[in-house]
Amino acid sequence: MTDSPDEPQVIPFTPAASKPAPGTPPRVLAIANQKGGVCKTTTAINLGTALAAIGETVLIVDLDPQGNASTGLGIDRRSRSTSTYDVLAGGAPMRDAVLATAVPQLYIASSTLDLSGLETEIGQARDRAFRLRSAIGPLNDGKPGHVDFTYVLVDCPPSLNLLTVNAMAAANAILVPLQCEFFALEGLSQLLKTVESVRTTLNPQLTIHGIVLTMFDARNNLANQVVADVRQFMGRKVYETVIPRNVRVSEAPSYGKPVLVYDLKCVGSEAYLRLATEIIQRERELKAG
C-alpha cells in the first residue's frame, strides 16, 4: 500500500506506565462477536492504539485466520514466521510470535490462514480449550529485554468456534462490539449464552466487560432505536462511548495504520480515545470493588 496522502499524524503518547511486578499477569480482554462486520478487528487495532497512547503496554493476539488485525497494523505476511497458529498448534512460546508495530507500546502476535485448520488438528486434545491461556501465562516473566504487558486484546474470528472458546477461556472479560443494526440483540443473546456456558465449564471468572456500539449513524432512526434497546436490555454494561460511522476509520486499514495514526482528528479517532479512557475507568472501579 502507498502512504496515506495526508500529513503524518503525531499521537501524543504517554510514556509507558510502571511495569507490572514480574509474574503479574496482564489483563486479558477478548473482543468477540460471532457476527462478521461489527468492527471487532477495527476495535482491537484502534483500542490497542488508544490504550498505548494513554500509557499502557498492549499486545494484540490475532486469532482470526484472515489476519486482518495484522494487516491493519502494517505487518507484512513475510514477517509472520511464527504465528498464533504455531503457538496454539505447535506449542511455540507466545513471545516468539510477538512483533513490534509502528505504534509505540503496541505489539501484535500475528495470525496466518493455517489457523483455519486448528480445530481439526487439536479438536481431540484434552487441553484444546486452554492452549491460549497456557501461552499467555508465561508472558510477564520480568526477564531483561522482555516487554511486560498490561493488556492483552484478543481479536476473535467471526464465529463461536474453538478459537473463540480459547479466547474466552483465557480472558478476564469479554468486550463485545455490536453494530447498530436490526438483528443486533438477537446476535447478542446467542453470544451471552456462549459466555455463560464458558463461565460454567471453563472459566468461572469470565465477565462481560462491556458492549461497544459501532457503526452508528445519528441520521438513521433504526440506529437510534437499536442504541436505546441495547441500553435498556444491558444497562451499565453498555459503554457510554459510541463509535460512529466514519470514512477515515474505513480507509485506515488499507494503509496498514490505525485510524489514530491515519487521521488523529477525525471523529472515529476521538471516539476510540474516549473508549480507552472509559475502559481504564472501569478497570479502576473493578480493582476498587
N, C-alpha and C positions, 0 to 999 in steps of 0.2 A: 504494500500500500504506500501511497505517497504521503508526505507530511500534510497535516492539516493546513488549509490555505490561510488560516487566521494567525494572528500574532500568538507566539508562545504564551501559555498561561503559567503563572507563578503562584503556586499554592503556599500560603504562609504556614509551613509545617511547624508544629510544636516539637521540640526535642523529645526523644523517647522518654516515656515515663520510667520511673525507677524499676529496675528489673525485678521480676518475682524471685523469691528465695529459691535456690536450687531445689528441684524436686516438687515445687509447687506447680500443679498442672494448669494449663491455660483454660480459660472459659471457652467451651465449645458450643457454637450455635449452628444448628443445621438449618439451611434455607431450603424449605421444602414445600412442594405442592405438586400433586400428581398431574395437574393440567399443564400443558405447554403454553408458551406465550403469555405468561403472567409476570414476567420480569424477574425470575429467580436469578439468572446469571447477571443481569444488569444490576440487580440489588446487591449481589455478592461483590461484584467489582467496585461499585461506587460506594457502598457502605464500608468495604475494606479500606478504600482510599480515604474516605472521610474519617474513619477511626484513626488511621495513621496520621492524618493531618492534625488531630487533636491530641496526639502524643502516645497512642497505643502502638504496639508492635504486633502485626497481624499476619497470619498465614491463611490463605485461601486454599482449601483442598478441593480440587476439581474432580468430582465423581460422575460427571456426565460424559459418556463416551464421545459425544460430539466435540468436547474440548473447547467450548465457546468461551469459557472464562479465561482459559489460557490464551486463546487467540485475541480476546478483547483486551488483554494486558500486554499484547505485543510479543508473546513468547512464540518464537518460530518452532515449527514442528520438528526441525532437525535438532533442536536443543533438548528435546524431551527424551534423552537417552534412558533415564529412569523415570517411570511414571507411576501414577497411583495404581495402575494395573500390576506393576512389579511389586508394589508394596502389599497389595491385598492377595495376590495370587502366589507370589514367589517369596514373600517374607523379607523383601528388601527393607532396610530401615527407612522410615519416613523422611529422615533428614537427607538421605541420598536423592530423594525426589524434589527437594526444595530448591527453587530458583529465586534469585532476587529479581524484582521488577524495576522498572524505571521510576517507580514511586518510592521515595524514602520510607523505610519502616514497613513496607508491604512486600510479602513473599507469596509464592504460589507453588503448590505441588500439582504439576500438570497431569492431564489425562491423555489417553490415546484411544483409538477405536477398539483396541484389544479388550477394553473394559466391557464391551457389549457381550462378550462370551464368558464373563466371570461366573455368572450364576451356574452355567453348565459345568464349569471346572471345579467349583468348590461347593456345589449345592448339597453334597452328601457329607461334607466335613462337619465335625461336631462343633467347631468354633466358627462356623461360617458367618454368623451374625456379629461376631466380635472382632473380626480382623482389623477394622478401623480403630476401634478402641485400643487394641493392643499396640497398634502402630503409633498412635498419638501419645500413649502413656509415657514413653521414654524421652519425649521431645525436650523438655526443660530440664536438662541434666546439669546445667551450670558449668559445663566444661569450657575452658578457654577457647575463644574463637567461635563458640556456638551461640547462635541467636536464641534467646528465650522469648517465647511468645506470650502476650497477654490474652489474645483472642485467636481462635481458630474458627473460620467460617467455612462450612461445608456446602458446596454448591451441588445439590442433588439433581438426579435426572428427572424428567417429567413423567414419572411412573412410580408406583409403590412396589418396587422390586427389591431384590436382595441388597442392592447398593444403597437404596433409601433406608432400608432396615438397618444396615450397618451404620449409617449416619445417625439415625435415631438412637441406636444402642450406645453410640459413643458420645452423644450430645448431652450437655446440661439442659438445653432448652431448644425449642423449635421457633424459628422466625418464619412466618407464612406470608409471602407476597400474594395478594388477592386482587385480580383485575376487576375494575368496576364494570361488570357486565351481568347479564341476566342470570346466568347459571352459577354465579359466584358462591352463594350459600349452599347450593347442592353439592358442589365440589368440596367446600369446606367441611361439611358434615361427614363426608367419606374420609377425609384426612384426619379429622378428630377421632373417628373410630379406630383408625390405624394407630394413632398416637396412644390411645387408651390401651390397645392391645399390646403395644411395645412396652408401655409402662407396667402392665400386668405381668408380662412374661420375661422381659429382657432388661429393663432399665427403670426401676421404681422411682428414680429421682427426676425423670423426664417431665418437663413442664412446657407449656406454651409461653414463650417469652412475649410474643406479641404478633399482631396481624398488621401488615402494612398495605394499605390500599394503593394500587398502582394504576397508571394509565388513566387518570381522572381528567375528565373534560367538564368543566363547570357549565358549559353551554348545553350539555346533554342532560335532560330531565331524568333519564334512566340512571345515569351515573350518580346523580344526586340521591335518587331513591335507594340505590344499592348501598351507598355510604350510610344512609340513615338506617337501613335494615341491618347491616352488619354491626353497626354500633349498638343497636337495640339488642341484637342476638348475643354479642360477645362482650359488651360493656367496656371496661377498662383494658381488656386485652387488646383492643384496637388502638394503635398509636395515634396520637393527635396529628402527626405529620402525614400528609397525603402526597403521593408522588404524581405530579401532573403529566399528561401527555406533552411531550416536548421533542421537537425535531432534533435538537442538539444531542439529546440522550440517545436517539436512534442512530445518529450519524457517527458518534464517537467510536463504537467498536470497529468500524471499517478502517479506522486509522490506528487500531491497536492501542487505544487510550481510554481511560475512564473519562466520563464527561467532566469531572472536576479538573482534569488536565486539558481536555479539549476546549472547554468553554466554562471557566470558573464562574462567570457572572450570569449564566443562564438560570432559568427558574428550576430546572432539573437539578443542577449542582447545589443550588441553595436548599432544595428540599432534602437532598441526601445528607448535607451537613446538619440540618435540623434533626433528621432521623438519628444520626450518630449521637448527637447530643442527648436526644431523648432516651436512646438505649443506655448510654452511660448513666443517666439519671436513674433509670430503672434498676441498673446493676447496683447502684449505691443504696437504693431502697431495699433491694433484696439482701444485701450484706447487713444493713442496719436492722432488718427484720429477722 
